[in-house]
Amino acid sequence: MTTAEDAARLGLDRVGGRPPLRDYVAEVWKRRFFIYSMARYKIESENQQNSLGMLWVVLKPLLNALVYGLIFGLLLPSSTRPDHFVEFLIIGVFIFEFFAQSWSNGGKSIVTNAALVQSLAFPRLVLPLAAVTQRFLQFMPTVAIMLTFLVISGGFGAIDLHWLFILPIFALFFMFNCGLAMITARLAVHWRDLNNFIPFLTRFFFYTTGIFFSVEKRFGPKPATSSHPATDGHPIVMRISDFQPIHEFLSLARSALLQGPGYGMNLHYWAYATAWSFGIFAFGVWFFWRAEERYGRVD
């Protein structure tokens, strides 16, 4: 009998070994409170040295929205702006900030916690999940501010049950970001340069997803006017946007929170966003689990 077989007979597991996927997921689930606690600790540790402390959790996205609002509010002609432009922009900036921070922090969660990975035995999936949970906890106060602003500005329109749609939208978006963070975290272990490319990728998505302009209004079909005939717009661009997950989540959130022309609920986006979220999350868990034994060798 080999040493490995004898250890298995006695119920001993190899340190850093990869358990079956079901057992691995169960171990991660047992540590759900640790994931939450770690996320809260990270938020406090990041802001305790600042004079304004935890206030930066909401100040940063507010300042981003203010800067982008001033810049693009001046650059974009009023005729090309979507209805409720300020509210449209704030929703886009706040939600995209959650996505960008989740992707960046989750992607480097193994590399930046190399000492922890090498010194303690635990499922490494905890780390990218904690990173996204941290950003989600920081996202919640900004959602409250966003809703308050929309009520004050009148962007909501009539009060109705549409508001409740943001709950499943944000739940799906959280799943999507977790899956993307898990995939990126594994890739970043093998290719460190990936973390340097992520800021450029997020910037590309920011300027092409429709944060400060309406994709439908810019590239969609144009009705006939007295001076111009009707056109089909850019159907290829529109088709690509329909299957781009960030654009889908932004459109769903805006259709739930805003009312008026251009803010109707697109049922196809619900199907696409759900498929993206569950698909990326499931693949992310499997993909990350496959390399579990290699994370302890992070330098």
N, C-alpha and C positions, 0 to 999 in steps of 0.2 A: 504494500500500500504506500502511495506517495505521500509526501507531507501535505500537499494540497487536499488529497482525498481524506487524510486523517483529520485535518482541520475542519473540513466540511462535515464529517461525521460527528464532530463535537460541537457543531453549530457556530464555528468561528469563521468570520468573514475577513477577507483581505482588506487591509486599510486602503481606502481610496478606490475600492473595487466598484464595479457598476452592477447594481442589483437589477432584477427584472423591472420592466417599465411600470407595471402595476404597483409593485412594492415601492418603487421610487416615487411615484406620484403620491402614494399614501404617506410616505415620510415627509414630503413637502407639505401636504395638507396638515399634518400634525404640528408643523412649525408655522402655521398661519398667524398666530399671535406674535411670534418672534418676528415675522416679516413686517407686521404692523408696527411693532415696537422699534425695530431697526429703522423703519422709514421715519417715524417721529423723531427719533434721536438724531438722524441725519439733518432734518429740518432745523432743529434747535442748534446743532453744532455749527451749521453753515451761517447762522444769523446771530449767534451770541456775541461775536466780536464787533458787530455793527452798532452804531449809536442808536439807530432806529429799530434794531432787532428784528422781530418777526413781522414788523410792518412792511419790510421789503418783499414779503410774500405777495402782497397785493400791489405795492407801489411799482414794481418792475413791469408787470403787464399793463398797468394803467399808463405809465410813462411811454411804453412802446406804442400803445394805441394813440396817445396824444401826439407823439412825433409823426407816426404814419398818417394820422388824420390831418395834421397841418400840412405835411408835404404833399400827399396825394390829393387832399382837398383843394389845394391850389393848382396842382398840375393837371388834374382831370377836369375837362370841361363839364359844366353842370348837366349838359344834355346826355353825357355818357355815364353819369353816376347812377347807380341803382337807387330805388326808393329807400328812404330811411338810411341814407348813406352812413351816418355816424354810427347808428346801431349795427348796421351791416358790417362795418369795419371792426367795431369792438368785439362782436361775436367771433369774427374771423381771427383776429389777433389773439384773443384769449385761448381759443381752442387750439390754434396752431402752436402756440407757446407750449401747451401741454404735450403735444405730439413731439415737437422738436427737442424739448428737454428730456422726455422719456426715452427717445431714441438715442440721444447722446449719452446720457448717464447710464442707461441700461446696457448700451453697447460696450462700455468700458468697465462694467461692474466687476468682472472677474480680474481684469488687469490691475485695477486700482485697489483691489482687496487681496492681492497676492499673498500677503503675510497671513491673513485670516484663512485663506484657502489651504495654505501649506501647514498650518498649525492645528486646525480643528477638523474633526470628521463630521460632515453634515452634507446634505444634498446641495450642490452648488447652484441649483436652480433658484434657491432662496434669494441669491444676490440680485439677479436682474429683476425678479419680481418685487423685491424691496425697493429697488431704484425707481420702478414705475409707480409703485404705491406711494412713494415719497412725493413724486410729482403730482399724483392724483390728489393727495391730501393738500398740496399747495394750490391745486386747481380749484378746489371746492370754495375757498373764500372768494376767489375771483368770479366764480359763477354767481355767488350771492350779490356781489357788487354789480355784475352785469345785469342781473334781473332787476335790481333796484333802479339802476339807470334806465332800463327799458320802461319800467313802470312810470318813472318821473317824466321821461321824454315823450311818452305816449306811443312808443314803438310797438307795444303789445297789441294795441287795438282793443277790441272787446275781450273781456276775461272769459276764457273757455278752457275746456279740458285739453286743448292742444299743448298747454304748458307741460303736461305730464309726459309728453313724448320725449323730453330731454332725458328722462331717467333711463329708458332702454337704449337711447342713442349713446349716452355717456358710458353705459355699461358695456356696450359693444365696442366703443372706442377704447376703453380700458383694456379689453381683451386683445384688440388689434395691436395696441402699443406693447403689451406684454409679449405677444408672439414675436413682434419685430425686434424687441430688445433681446429676447432669448437667442434668436438667429444671429443677430449682430454680435452678441457677447461671445458666442462660440467662434465666429469667424475672426473676431478681433484678437483672440488668443493665438491663432495661427498666423495672422497677418496684422501686425500692430499698426501699419500705415492706414488701415481702414478708419480708425478713429480720427485721423487727419482729414479724411475725405467727407465725413458725415456733415460737418458744418457747411460745406459747399453743396452737398446734396439737399440739405434742409433749405438752404437759400434758394436753390433752384425750384423746389416745391413751393416756397413762399411766393415767388414771383410768377409762377405759372398756374397756381391752383385756384386763384380767385379770392385772395384775402382782401384786396382793396378794389377789386372790380368784379363785375358780374360776367362770368364766362358765357352765360346764355345771351346776355345783352350785347356782348362784344363779338361773339362768333356765331350766334344763332341766326336763324332766318330773319330777314328784314322785311317788314310790310311795305307796300307801295306808298309813296308820298307824291305830292304835287310835282316835285323836282326829280325824284328817283324812282325807277321801277322796283318791284319786289325782287329780292334776291334770296338764294338758298343759304347765304352765309358761308360758313366753313364746316361742312358736315363731318369731315374727317376729324377735325379738332374737337368737335362736339362729341363724336363717338368715343374718342380717347378719354375725354373728360368724364363721360358716363361711367367708364370702368376704372377711373382713378379713385382709390378709396378715400383720400383726404378730401377731395372735392365732394364726394358723396356724403361724408359725415358733416362737412360744413353746410351743404345744401339742406340736409335733413334738420340740422340744428336751427338754421335760419327759418326754415318753413314752419318749425314748431314754435318759434319765438316771435316771428314777425308776420304781419298780415299785409296784404296788398298785392298788386300785380307783380308777378315773378316769384311769389313765395308760396306757390301751391305745393302740397306734399306729393312727392314723386314716389309711387309705390315700388317702382323698379329699383330705386336706390335702397329701399329697405331690404330687398332680396339680395342685392349686390353687397351691401355693407355687412349683412349677417353672414353671407358666405365668406367674405374676406376675413371677418373677425374669427369665426370658428375655424376656418381653414388655416390661417396664419398661426393661431394659437396652438392648434393640435400639431401642426408641423413643427412649430417652434419647440414644443415640449419634447417631441421625438428627436428632433435634430440636436438639441442641447444634451439630452440624455445619452445619445450615442457616443459623445466625447467625454463623459463624466470622469473616466479614469485618467484623462490627460490634463485636467485642470490643476491638479496638485503639482504639476511640473512647470507651472507658470513661473518665469524668472522676474 
